[in-house]
Amino acid sequence: MRPLKALISLEEAMHIAMDLVRPIERKETVPILDALRRVSAEDVHSSIDVPLADRAGMDGYAVVARDTFPAGKFKPVTLRRIETLYADGVPRKRVASGRCTEVATGSTLPKGADAVVMVEDTERERDLVKVYSPVHPGENVSGRGEDIARKSLVVGEGEVLTPAKVGALAAIGMPRARVYARPRVSILTTGDEVVPPGKPIRAGQVYDINSHTMASVVRENGGDPVSLGRVSDRLESLRAALKKALANDLVIFSGGSSVGEKDIIVDVLRSMGELLFHGIAVKPGKPTVLGRVNGKAVLGMPGYPTSCLSNCYLILAPMLCRMARLPPPYERIVEVPLAKRVVSTIGRVEFHTVRIVDGQAVPAYKESGAITSMAHADGYIEIPANVDLIEKGDVVRVVLF
């Protein structure tokens, strides 16, 4: 047994971790259907006007606006319909004074017309159209280039492609997008007792939870997880696995970072690279390790599922967002009274999971080995290192998952 020595603060651990990673420089081209939440690697300017021509913004009649000025509810203006257009139609006739063209929403506006009267404000009998409400020039018309002007910037380099930005690329006819590559993250699980889900299990074994929760956090924060499976608790096996894992941008281990005699990730990091820290003054998640090998970050997470996932949210997610060029994870916060007293330990920042029930924060934390501490929780509260007790009824700040 090798007890953890001096623990570093969570703040210091975060500073070291964030300083170790850099934004990915690789670029790739993807179909715009796959571009959501990717980061644009170039400025995109439009080669066309959107719309390509003036078009009707409503179903109704394209008119010369001044013809409708005398119109009123009890004294309509009568115009003669000369043509009917659908959204994909091309006008063949010019609209002169006293004439109108029936249009559908999105129809190209005929020459001569400068406004559209909504169909609700008209009454038609054969080709005679009575207009009961005046329109001004430009009313119910989308002008050429009003949405996107030719040569204008549609998406800037470094912008996250939201559904609306994907739509803007589609509007200018872009079938693909040039984006920054996602960080590729090697995921390794240690422990001879760990069994993949779907396999038979016996006493002394546990199903592999952590590789799945870690992979999910990687995906959720802009990365591509690469599962390399379980590694036995032997030094040479770990060294060989780490050499293979370093082909990717970031390496995550689960287990092997604590103080048992089989927890040898620290030895591997020291022998192959540099150990940056081992142990954080935080609960859960104290036995977390970070190293650098061949210039790449190697993050060793605790084996207990709650500790592992907690530090994935706290440390791994911000690292990934920086590498993926995404903004930091957005925190949704509610402030509610605590339903039950919570006792903490002085000297360590503690994170306690809670459920929101009837407007109160109900403690959900069981112990570090219980995945339901987080699976059945709505969020967590942070207890500072200098606080040892939060009383029932105190208002707490809950960060929602």
N, C-alpha and C positions, 0 to 999 in steps of 0.2 A: 504494500500500500504506500502511495506517495501522495500525501495530502497537498491540496492546492496551497500555494504560498500566497504572497500578497495579491489581493484581488484589485483589479482596476475598476474605476467607476464606469457606469453605463455610458456616460457622456464621453469619457476618454476612449472607450472601446469603439463607439460610433465614429469618433474623429479618426481613429486609426483605420477603421474599416473603409470609410468613405474616401480617405486619402489614398488608399491602395488601389482603387479601381478607376478606370477611365472610360469615357464613352467609346463605343465600338465604332471603328472607322469603315468597316466593310459595308459595301452597298450591294443591293440586288434589285431586280425588277420583278414585280409580282402583278397578277391580274387585280384590277381594282376591287373585285369581289373578295379578295384576300387582304386588302389594304387597311381594313379597319384597325385602329389603334396602332398602326405602324407610324413611323416618323419619316416625313418626306426628306429625301436626300438632295433635293434640288428645288430651285424656284420654278414654278410652272406658270407660264403665261398663255393666255388664250390666243388661238390662231383665228378665231371667229367671233362675231357678235352673237350674243344670246339675249333675246331672240334674234334670228337672222333678219327679220323684217318686223315692221309694226304689226301687231296682232291684236285681235279682239280679246278683251279680258273677261267678257261675259257672253252668254247666249243672248242674242237680240238682233239689232239691225244697225249696220254701219251707215252713218248719215253725215251730211254736212251740218255741223253743229248749229250754224246760224239759222238753218231752216226750222229748228225746234224751239227757238227762243219764245215765240208767241204761245207755245203749247201750254195747256192747263187741264185740270181735272174735268172741267165742264166744257172746254173748248179745244178739242184736239187738233193737231196739225195732221193733214193726210199726205202721205208720200206713196210713190209707186215702187213696188218691189221689182228689181230688174234681174236678180240673180240669187241663188242660194249656195252658200259655201259650207263645207264641213271642215274639220280641223286640218285635214291634209290637202284641202282644195287650193287651187291657184286661181285668183280672180282673173276673169277675162274681160270684165266690163268696168268702165270708170263710173263712179258715182257723181252725178251732177246734181245741181240744186233741184229739189222736188223729187229726187229719186233715193232709193236705199237698197242695200243688199242684206239679205238675211245671213247671219253669221253664227257659227258655233264658237264656244270658248276655245281660243288658240288659233282660230282662222287668221290667215294673212289679211290685213286690212286693205280693201281695194283702194286704188288711186282715187283721189278726189274726196274720199271720206276722211274725217278727222275726229270722229267720236263714235261711240256705240250706245244706243238706247237699249236698256234691259228689256227683255221680252215681257217682263211683268208690267212694264209701263206702256204696253202697246195692245192693240187689238187688230187682227188681220181678217180681211174678207177677200179671198182670192189674192189678187196682187195689190190690193189697196191696204195700206198700213196706217192706222190711226195712232199718233204719238200723243200721250197724255202728260208727259213730263219733259221739260227742257234739259239738254245736256250742254256742257261747255266743251270747247275744243280740248281734246286729249282725254276726256272722261271715258273710263272703262276701256282704255287702250294701253297696252304695254309697248313702249317704244323700242325700236331697234337698239340693241346693245344696252338696254336699261338694266338688265340683270348682270350681264358680264360684257364689258366692252372689249373689242379686239385689242390685243397686245397688253391688256391689263393683267396684274398679278392675281392668280387664282388661289394658289397655295404656295406658301413660302418655305424655304429650306428650314428644317428643324421643327416644323409644325406637326402636331399629332393629327392624324387623319381620322376625324370624327365622321359619323354618318353623313352629316351635312357636307363636309369637305369631299368625301367620296362622291356624293351627289354632284358637287360642282365639277369634279373631274369628268364625271359621266356627261355632264351638260356640254362640255367642250369637246366631247368625242374621244376622250383618253381611255383606251381599253386597259392600260397598264400604268403602274406607278413606280417610280424609282424611289426606293426607301433604304434606310439604314438596316443592316442585318440585325437580327435579334442576338443577344448574347447566348451562346451555347453553354449549358451548365451540366457538368458531369456530376452524377449523383451516385454515391456509394454508401452501402449499409454494411457496418461491421457487426460481428457477433455470431458465434457458432450456434446460438439458440434461435436465430431469426429464420422464419420460414415464409416463403412467398404465399400470398392468399391463393386458395384453390388446391393447395397441397395438404395431405394429412398432417395432423399435429398431435404431439404427445406431451405428457407432463414434462416441464422443464423448457418447453419451446414457446415462442410467441410468434404471431403473424407479423409480417413487416408492415408497420403503420407508417413509419417515418419517411420512407422513400416516396410514398404516395402523397403525403401532406407536403413534403418539400417540393415535389414536382408540381403540385397544384399552385403553391406560392410562386414558383418560377414562372409558370404560365400566366398567372394573374398579374404579374409585374413585368411582362414584356420579354420573357426569356423562353428559350427552347430547352426543356429538360432532356438529358441523355442518360437514361438509367443503365448503369454498368453492373447492377446486381449486388449480391452479397460477397463480402470478402472475409476470409477466415481470420481469426485473431492471432496471426503470426506475422512477425516483422517483415520477412521477405515477401509474403503475399501482399501485405499493405504497400510495400515499396513498389512492387510490380504493378499493382492496381493504380497507384498514384501516377506512375510514369505514363500509363495509358490514358488516364483521366486528364492529364495536362495537355492533351491534344485540343481540348476545348478552352473556353475563355475563363471559366471559373469552376472550382471544384468544391463540392460539399460532401462531407462525411456525416454520417449519423452513428452515434455511439463511439466508444473508444476514446472519449475526451475526458473521462472522469478520473478516479484515483485508484482503481483496481489494478492488479498486476497485469491484466490482459489489455488495459487501456493504453495502447502504445502509439497512438497517433502523434503524441508529443515527441516521442523518440524518432519517429519517421520524419517529422518536419525538421527536427534539429539536424538529422543526418543528411537530408536532401536539400535543405534551404535554410530559412530563417523563421524562428518562432517569435511572433509579435506580441501575443499575450495568451495567457492560459488562466482563465477564471475571471468572472465579472461579478461585481457586488450587486447582484440582482437575483430575485426569486420570483418564479422558477427560472432556471437557465444558467445557474452559476458555472458549471463545468463546460464552458464554451471556449474553443481555442481558435486562434487565427494565425496563419503562417503565410509565408511567401516562398514559392518554389518556381524557379525559372521566370521570375517576374509576375507570376500569376497568384491570385489569392486562393488560399485553401482554408475553408471554413469548416471546423469540426463542431458539430452540434451534439448536445447531450442525447443519450439514448432514450430517456423517458419521453413519451410522446408529447405531453403538455409542455415540458421544458423546451423540446425541439421546436415545436410549432410556435411557441411564444417568441423565441428568439429569431425564428424565420420572419415573423412580422416586424420585430423591432430592428433587426440588423440586416438580414438578407434582402428584404423587400426594398429598402432604400438603396442598397448597393446595386441591385438589379436595375432599378429605375434610372440610376445615373448611367449605368452601362448602356441601357436601351434608349437613353436620351428622352425618357419620359419624365413628366413632372413628379415630384414626391407623392407618395400615396396620400389620397385625400382622406382626412379624418372627419367622420360624422360624429358629433358629440351631443349628448343630452345630459342635463343636470337634473337629478332626481334624488329623493331622500333614500338613505340606506335602510333596508328592512331589518338588519341584524348587525350587532356589533362585530367588527373585524379587528383582530389583533395582529400586529406586525412585529418585525424584528428591527431594532435600531441598527443602523449601519449599512443596510441594504435596501435598495429600491425594490418594492414588491409590486407585483401585478396580480390582482385577484379578478377572476372572471365572475360575471354576474348575469342573471336573467332579469329582464324588465317585466315585472308582474304587478298589475294594478297601480302603475305609476311609481313603483319603488324598485330599487336595485336589490335583488335577492342574491346573496353569495352562491356561486355555483362551483367554486374550486373544491376539488376532492384531494388529489395528490398528484405529483408530477407524472406518475405512470398511468393516469386515467385520461384517455383521449376525450371522454365525455365531459371533462372539465371545460373543454372548449367547444365540443360539438353541440352541447346542450346549453351553451351560453349565448347571450346577445352581444356581449362586449366585455370590456374590462375596466377596472379602476386602477390608477397608479397611486401607490402610497409612497411618499418621499422617504428617504433614508433616515430622516430625523423625526419621523412620526411612528409611534408604537401602538396607536389605538385610534379607531374611528368609531364613534358611538352610533347606535341605532338612531335614526332620524336626522343625522347630519346629511347635508346635501353633498352629493359626490358627482364628480365629472366622469361620465361613462363614455369611453371611446367604443363606438359600435363596430362590429365586424362587418 
